[in-house]
Amino acid sequence: MQQTDVARAKAPLLAVRDVSVVFGGIVALNGVSFDMHRGQILGLIGPNGAGKTTLFNCLSRLYQPSKGDILMEGDSILARPAHRIAEIGIGRTFQNVALFPNLSVLDNARVGTHSRTRSNFITDSIRPPWVGRAEAATTKRVDDILGYLDLREVAHVPVAGLPFGTQKRVELARALAAEPKILLLDEPAGGLNHEEVYGLGDLIRKIRDDRGITVLLVEHHMGLVMSIADHVVALNFGRKLAEGTPAQVQSDPDVIKAYLGSKDA
Ligand SMILES: Nc1ncnc2c1ncn2[C@@H]1O[C@H](COP(=O)(O)OP(=O)(O)OP(=O)(O)O)[C@@H](O)[C@H]1O
């Protein structure tokens, strides 16, 4: 292994370095830094307006930081547009579910494989043998994921008519189909009932355990974060307030004060 490869292997999977975001006069993020290590479930918490969504949007490349850097396996991702983050192993889901409503569960999940295919319109017209083999492998991979997420029964059903909780699983299927190293989950518990939230918690943990995928979870549901996260980063007014194990962060006086003074308490 070359020295650069060794350094890369030792680097955190994702490093947020002194990131600031300013909207007009509003400082939404102010010098936030933290590391995410391989196989970790990291919960990002904070009261309303703390800067969680802004940070999530920087990680998924929808926002450009005014200052600082974000490194994936040691390389900056800031020059990369949002539609090319899947190629380096960053997958995401959306707060309000962003699927193609008229397409089937299977076709929505297949969309996720796009970043992993080498074919283009020329190879699709000539169809050398490897295109057929690659398509068969993709079909098998998507079918495995649908089975894994208990979606095989509805594989050919348009997603529009499915319950919200099922649509959220389809989003997960699409994200997993891209074979991410890290999965960014934007308030996955939103709109789910109590039972579904705990089912989701088990599923997130299972995805990490079975597939070794690192997870960043932005979430208001404190019970979910505290029960599944290995590491928690708390933001308030755009700054990092505390980080550590769920127990450490939960008992941090600054975190308690921030939540008591907010509507999230
Ligand atoms: N596009 C924008 N333009 C201007 N100000 C913004 C924009 N997005 C966020 N802000 C401001 O930045 C700050 C951080 O907002 P952000 O949405 O990141 O917080 P949050 O922690 O995700 O809050 P919530 O839990 O309510 O979603 C807030 O003061 C917000 O009003």
PDBQT file of the ligand as one rigid body, heavy atoms in Angstrom, charges set to zero:
ROOT
HETATM    1  N1  LIG A 301     -32.235  29.412   2.042  1.00  0.00    +0.000 N 
HETATM    2  C1  LIG A 301     -32.143  30.178   3.131  1.00  0.00    +0.000 A 
HETATM    3  N2  LIG A 301     -32.137  31.530   3.056  1.00  0.00    +0.000 NA
HETATM    4  C2  LIG A 301     -32.026  32.310   4.160  1.00  0.00    +0.000 A 
HETATM    5  N3  LIG A 301     -31.914  31.828   5.410  1.00  0.00    +0.000 NA
HETATM    6  C3  LIG A 301     -31.934  30.487   5.552  1.00  0.00    +0.000 A 
HETATM    7  C4  LIG A 301     -32.046  29.586   4.435  1.00  0.00    +0.000 A 
HETATM    8  N4  LIG A 301     -32.026  28.313   4.904  1.00  0.00    +0.000 NA
HETATM    9  C5  LIG A 301     -31.907  28.400   6.248  1.00  0.00    +0.000 A 
HETATM   10  N5  LIG A 301     -31.849  29.705   6.633  1.00  0.00    +0.000 N 
HETATM   11  C6  LIG A 301     -31.670  30.191   8.013  1.00  0.00    +0.000 C 
HETATM   12  O1  LIG A 301     -30.535  29.536   8.526  1.00  0.00    +0.000 OA
HETATM   13  C7  LIG A 301     -30.728  29.141   9.881  1.00  0.00    +0.000 C 
HETATM   14  C8  LIG A 301     -30.547  27.639  10.013  1.00  0.00    +0.000 C 
HETATM   15  O2  LIG A 301     -31.656  26.995   9.368  1.00  0.00    +0.000 OA
HETATM   16  P1  LIG A 301     -31.774  25.437   9.128  1.00  0.00    +0.000 P 
HETATM   17  O3  LIG A 301     -32.991  25.207   8.313  1.00  0.00    +0.000 OA
HETATM   18  O4  LIG A 301     -30.496  24.908   8.643  1.00  0.00    +0.000 OA
HETATM   19  O5  LIG A 301     -32.003  24.931  10.622  1.00  0.00    +0.000 OA
HETATM   20  P2  LIG A 301     -32.550  23.502  11.118  1.00  0.00    +0.000 P 
HETATM   21  O6  LIG A 301     -31.724  23.139  12.299  1.00  0.00    +0.000 OA
HETATM   22  O7  LIG A 301     -32.590  22.548   9.999  1.00  0.00    +0.000 OA
HETATM   23  O8  LIG A 301     -34.015  23.860  11.573  1.00  0.00    +0.000 OA
HETATM   24  P3  LIG A 301     -35.352  22.954  11.537  1.00  0.00    +0.000 P 
HETATM   25  O9  LIG A 301     -35.155  21.926  12.585  1.00  0.00    +0.000 OA
HETATM   26  O10 LIG A 301     -36.417  23.927  11.887  1.00  0.00    +0.000 OA
HETATM   27  O11 LIG A 301     -35.483  22.388  10.168  1.00  0.00    +0.000 OA
HETATM   28  C9  LIG A 301     -32.095  29.638  10.277  1.00  0.00    +0.000 C 
HETATM   29  O12 LIG A 301     -31.945  30.908  10.887  1.00  0.00    +0.000 OA
HETATM   30  C10 LIG A 301     -32.814  29.765   8.945  1.00  0.00    +0.000 C 
HETATM   31  O13 LIG A 301     -33.823  30.763   9.019  1.00  0.00    +0.000 OA
ENDROOT
TORSDOF 0
